[in-house]
Every structure is written in structure tokens, then in C-alpha cells.
Amino acid sequence: MKLNYFFVAIAVLLLVSCQSMYKQPYIKIEPNYVEVHFEKLMSKEVLDKLKTDLAANKIVIDYNDVKYDGEKLNFLSFSVTYNGKIGVGTTFFVQNQPYGFIIDNRPGKASRFVVGELKD
């Protein structure tokens, strides 16, 4: 009986450690600054909420193609439209850098509109 508990404990630890391999999505929406890092753990509900939150800031995101492997986002193709600018991105989530977009219109800073791999 103790052996069964041991194997169950090991299985739970492995499952938890596999989930921690993936980064959590990063979403920051402020009046003059938006930064989004798409990650494998983004559910359809998170993507839909992101779309709604961005629309409230006059940013349009369209998900052209979204594929899941179970609960993990496997592939994402999207476009972002803001102030007449359009950016397009596609990812299979194999890069080491964050992937998403930045819209930066903060006063005193150079304006940025970046879509794709986000370098530090």
C-alpha cells in the first residue's frame, strides 16, 4: 500500500513539474503602453478577454489561426491594428524569447509598435 502512495506522489510531482516548464502569459495594458507575451498556457478564455480588453483601448487583435494540443496553445497566427498600423505574427512557441507585441506611446519616449519576437 505504501508503494502505491509513493508512485502516486511521484506522478503528481512529475505532472506539476511539467506544468511549471511553461511560462505564464504576460499582459500589461495601460493607457499609453501595451505589452503582451503569448505563451502555451493561454486558454481560449484568456485570448477572448485579451481581445475585449484591447478593444477598450482602440486596439484590434484578430486571431487568424489558433491550434491547441489539449490545453496547451500550439500555434497562433494573429494581427494587431492600432492607429492605422498593422502588425502580423505567427508562432509555434519554439523560440527562447517572448513572442507577442508592444505598443508604446508613453510621453517622453520614442513611439514603438513591435510585433513578433520581443527582445529584452
ZITA-V920992 format. One line per field, one symbol per residue. ss: DSSP state (@ for helix, = for strand, . for the rest). phi: phi as a letter, one per 30 degrees, with the letter a starting at -180 (. if undefined). burial: b if it has 9 or more other C-alpha atoms within 8 Angstrom, else e. Layout:
BEGIN
ss: ???
phi: ???
burial: ???
END
This chain:
BEGIN
ss: .@@@@@@@@@@@@@@@@@@......=====..======.....@@@@@@@@@@@@....==========..===========..=======......=======.......=======..
phi: .ddddddddddddddddddddcdddcbbbbecbbbbcdbedddddddddeedddddcicccccdabbcciccdcabbbbbbahicbbbbbbcicddcdblabbbbdeibddbbbbkdccd
burial: eeeeeeeeeeeeeeeeeeeeebeebeeeeeeebbbbbbbbbbbeeebeeebeebbeeebbbebeebebeeebbbbbbbbbbbeeeebbbbbebeeeebbbbbbbbbeeeeeeebbbbbee
END
